Amino acid sequence: MASNFFINQSIVIHHLKIGGISNSSVFQIGSAGVIKSLSNLYNTGNFVGPAPVSSAEIAQGPQEGITPGTSGPFVPLGGTS
């Protein structure tokens, strides 16, 4: 037999600071019965090549076995043309 829980909440937040958000971040206030993951990748800028090397990658120096600016074969993103 399935149980149903009904939760009434009163949440007051006086100050909230989020240090960073990434593609796999989950930010939740309150209760959730089920959190389903969803990931969408869109090429909204119609880019046709890889991004240039960032200043952080340059400052970090070359990684062993990795050529700067390459992380594998280029795979173009699908989208409307």
C-alpha positions, 0 to 999 in steps of 0.5 A, spaced: 500 500 500 502 506 497 503 512 503 501 519 501 505 524 505 502 531 505 507 537 508 505 544 509 512 548 510 513 555 512 520 557 510 523 564 511 530 566 508 533 572 510 540 571 506 542 567 501 548 566 497 549 561 492 557 561 490 556 557 483 551 553 479 554 548 474 550 543 469 549 538 474 547 543 480 541 541 484 538 547 489 532 545 493 528 549 498 523 545 501 521 538 500 520 534 493 517 527 492 521 526 486 527 529 483 528 527 476 534 529 472 534 533 465 539 535 461 539 539 455 544 541 450 543 547 445 548 550 440 544 557 440 550 561 437 550 556 431 558 555 433 562 550 428 568 549 432 571 548 439 571 554 444 578 557 444 583 556 450 581 560 456 586 564 460 585 559 466 587 553 462 593 557 459 595 559 467 594 552 469 599 550 464 599 544 459 596 537 462 600 531 461 597 527 455 592 533 453 594 538 447 591 545 450 584 547 447 583 539 445 579 534 449 577 529 444 574 529 437 570 535 435 562 533 434 558 538 432 551 539 436 545 538 432 540 544 431 536 548 427 540 552 421 
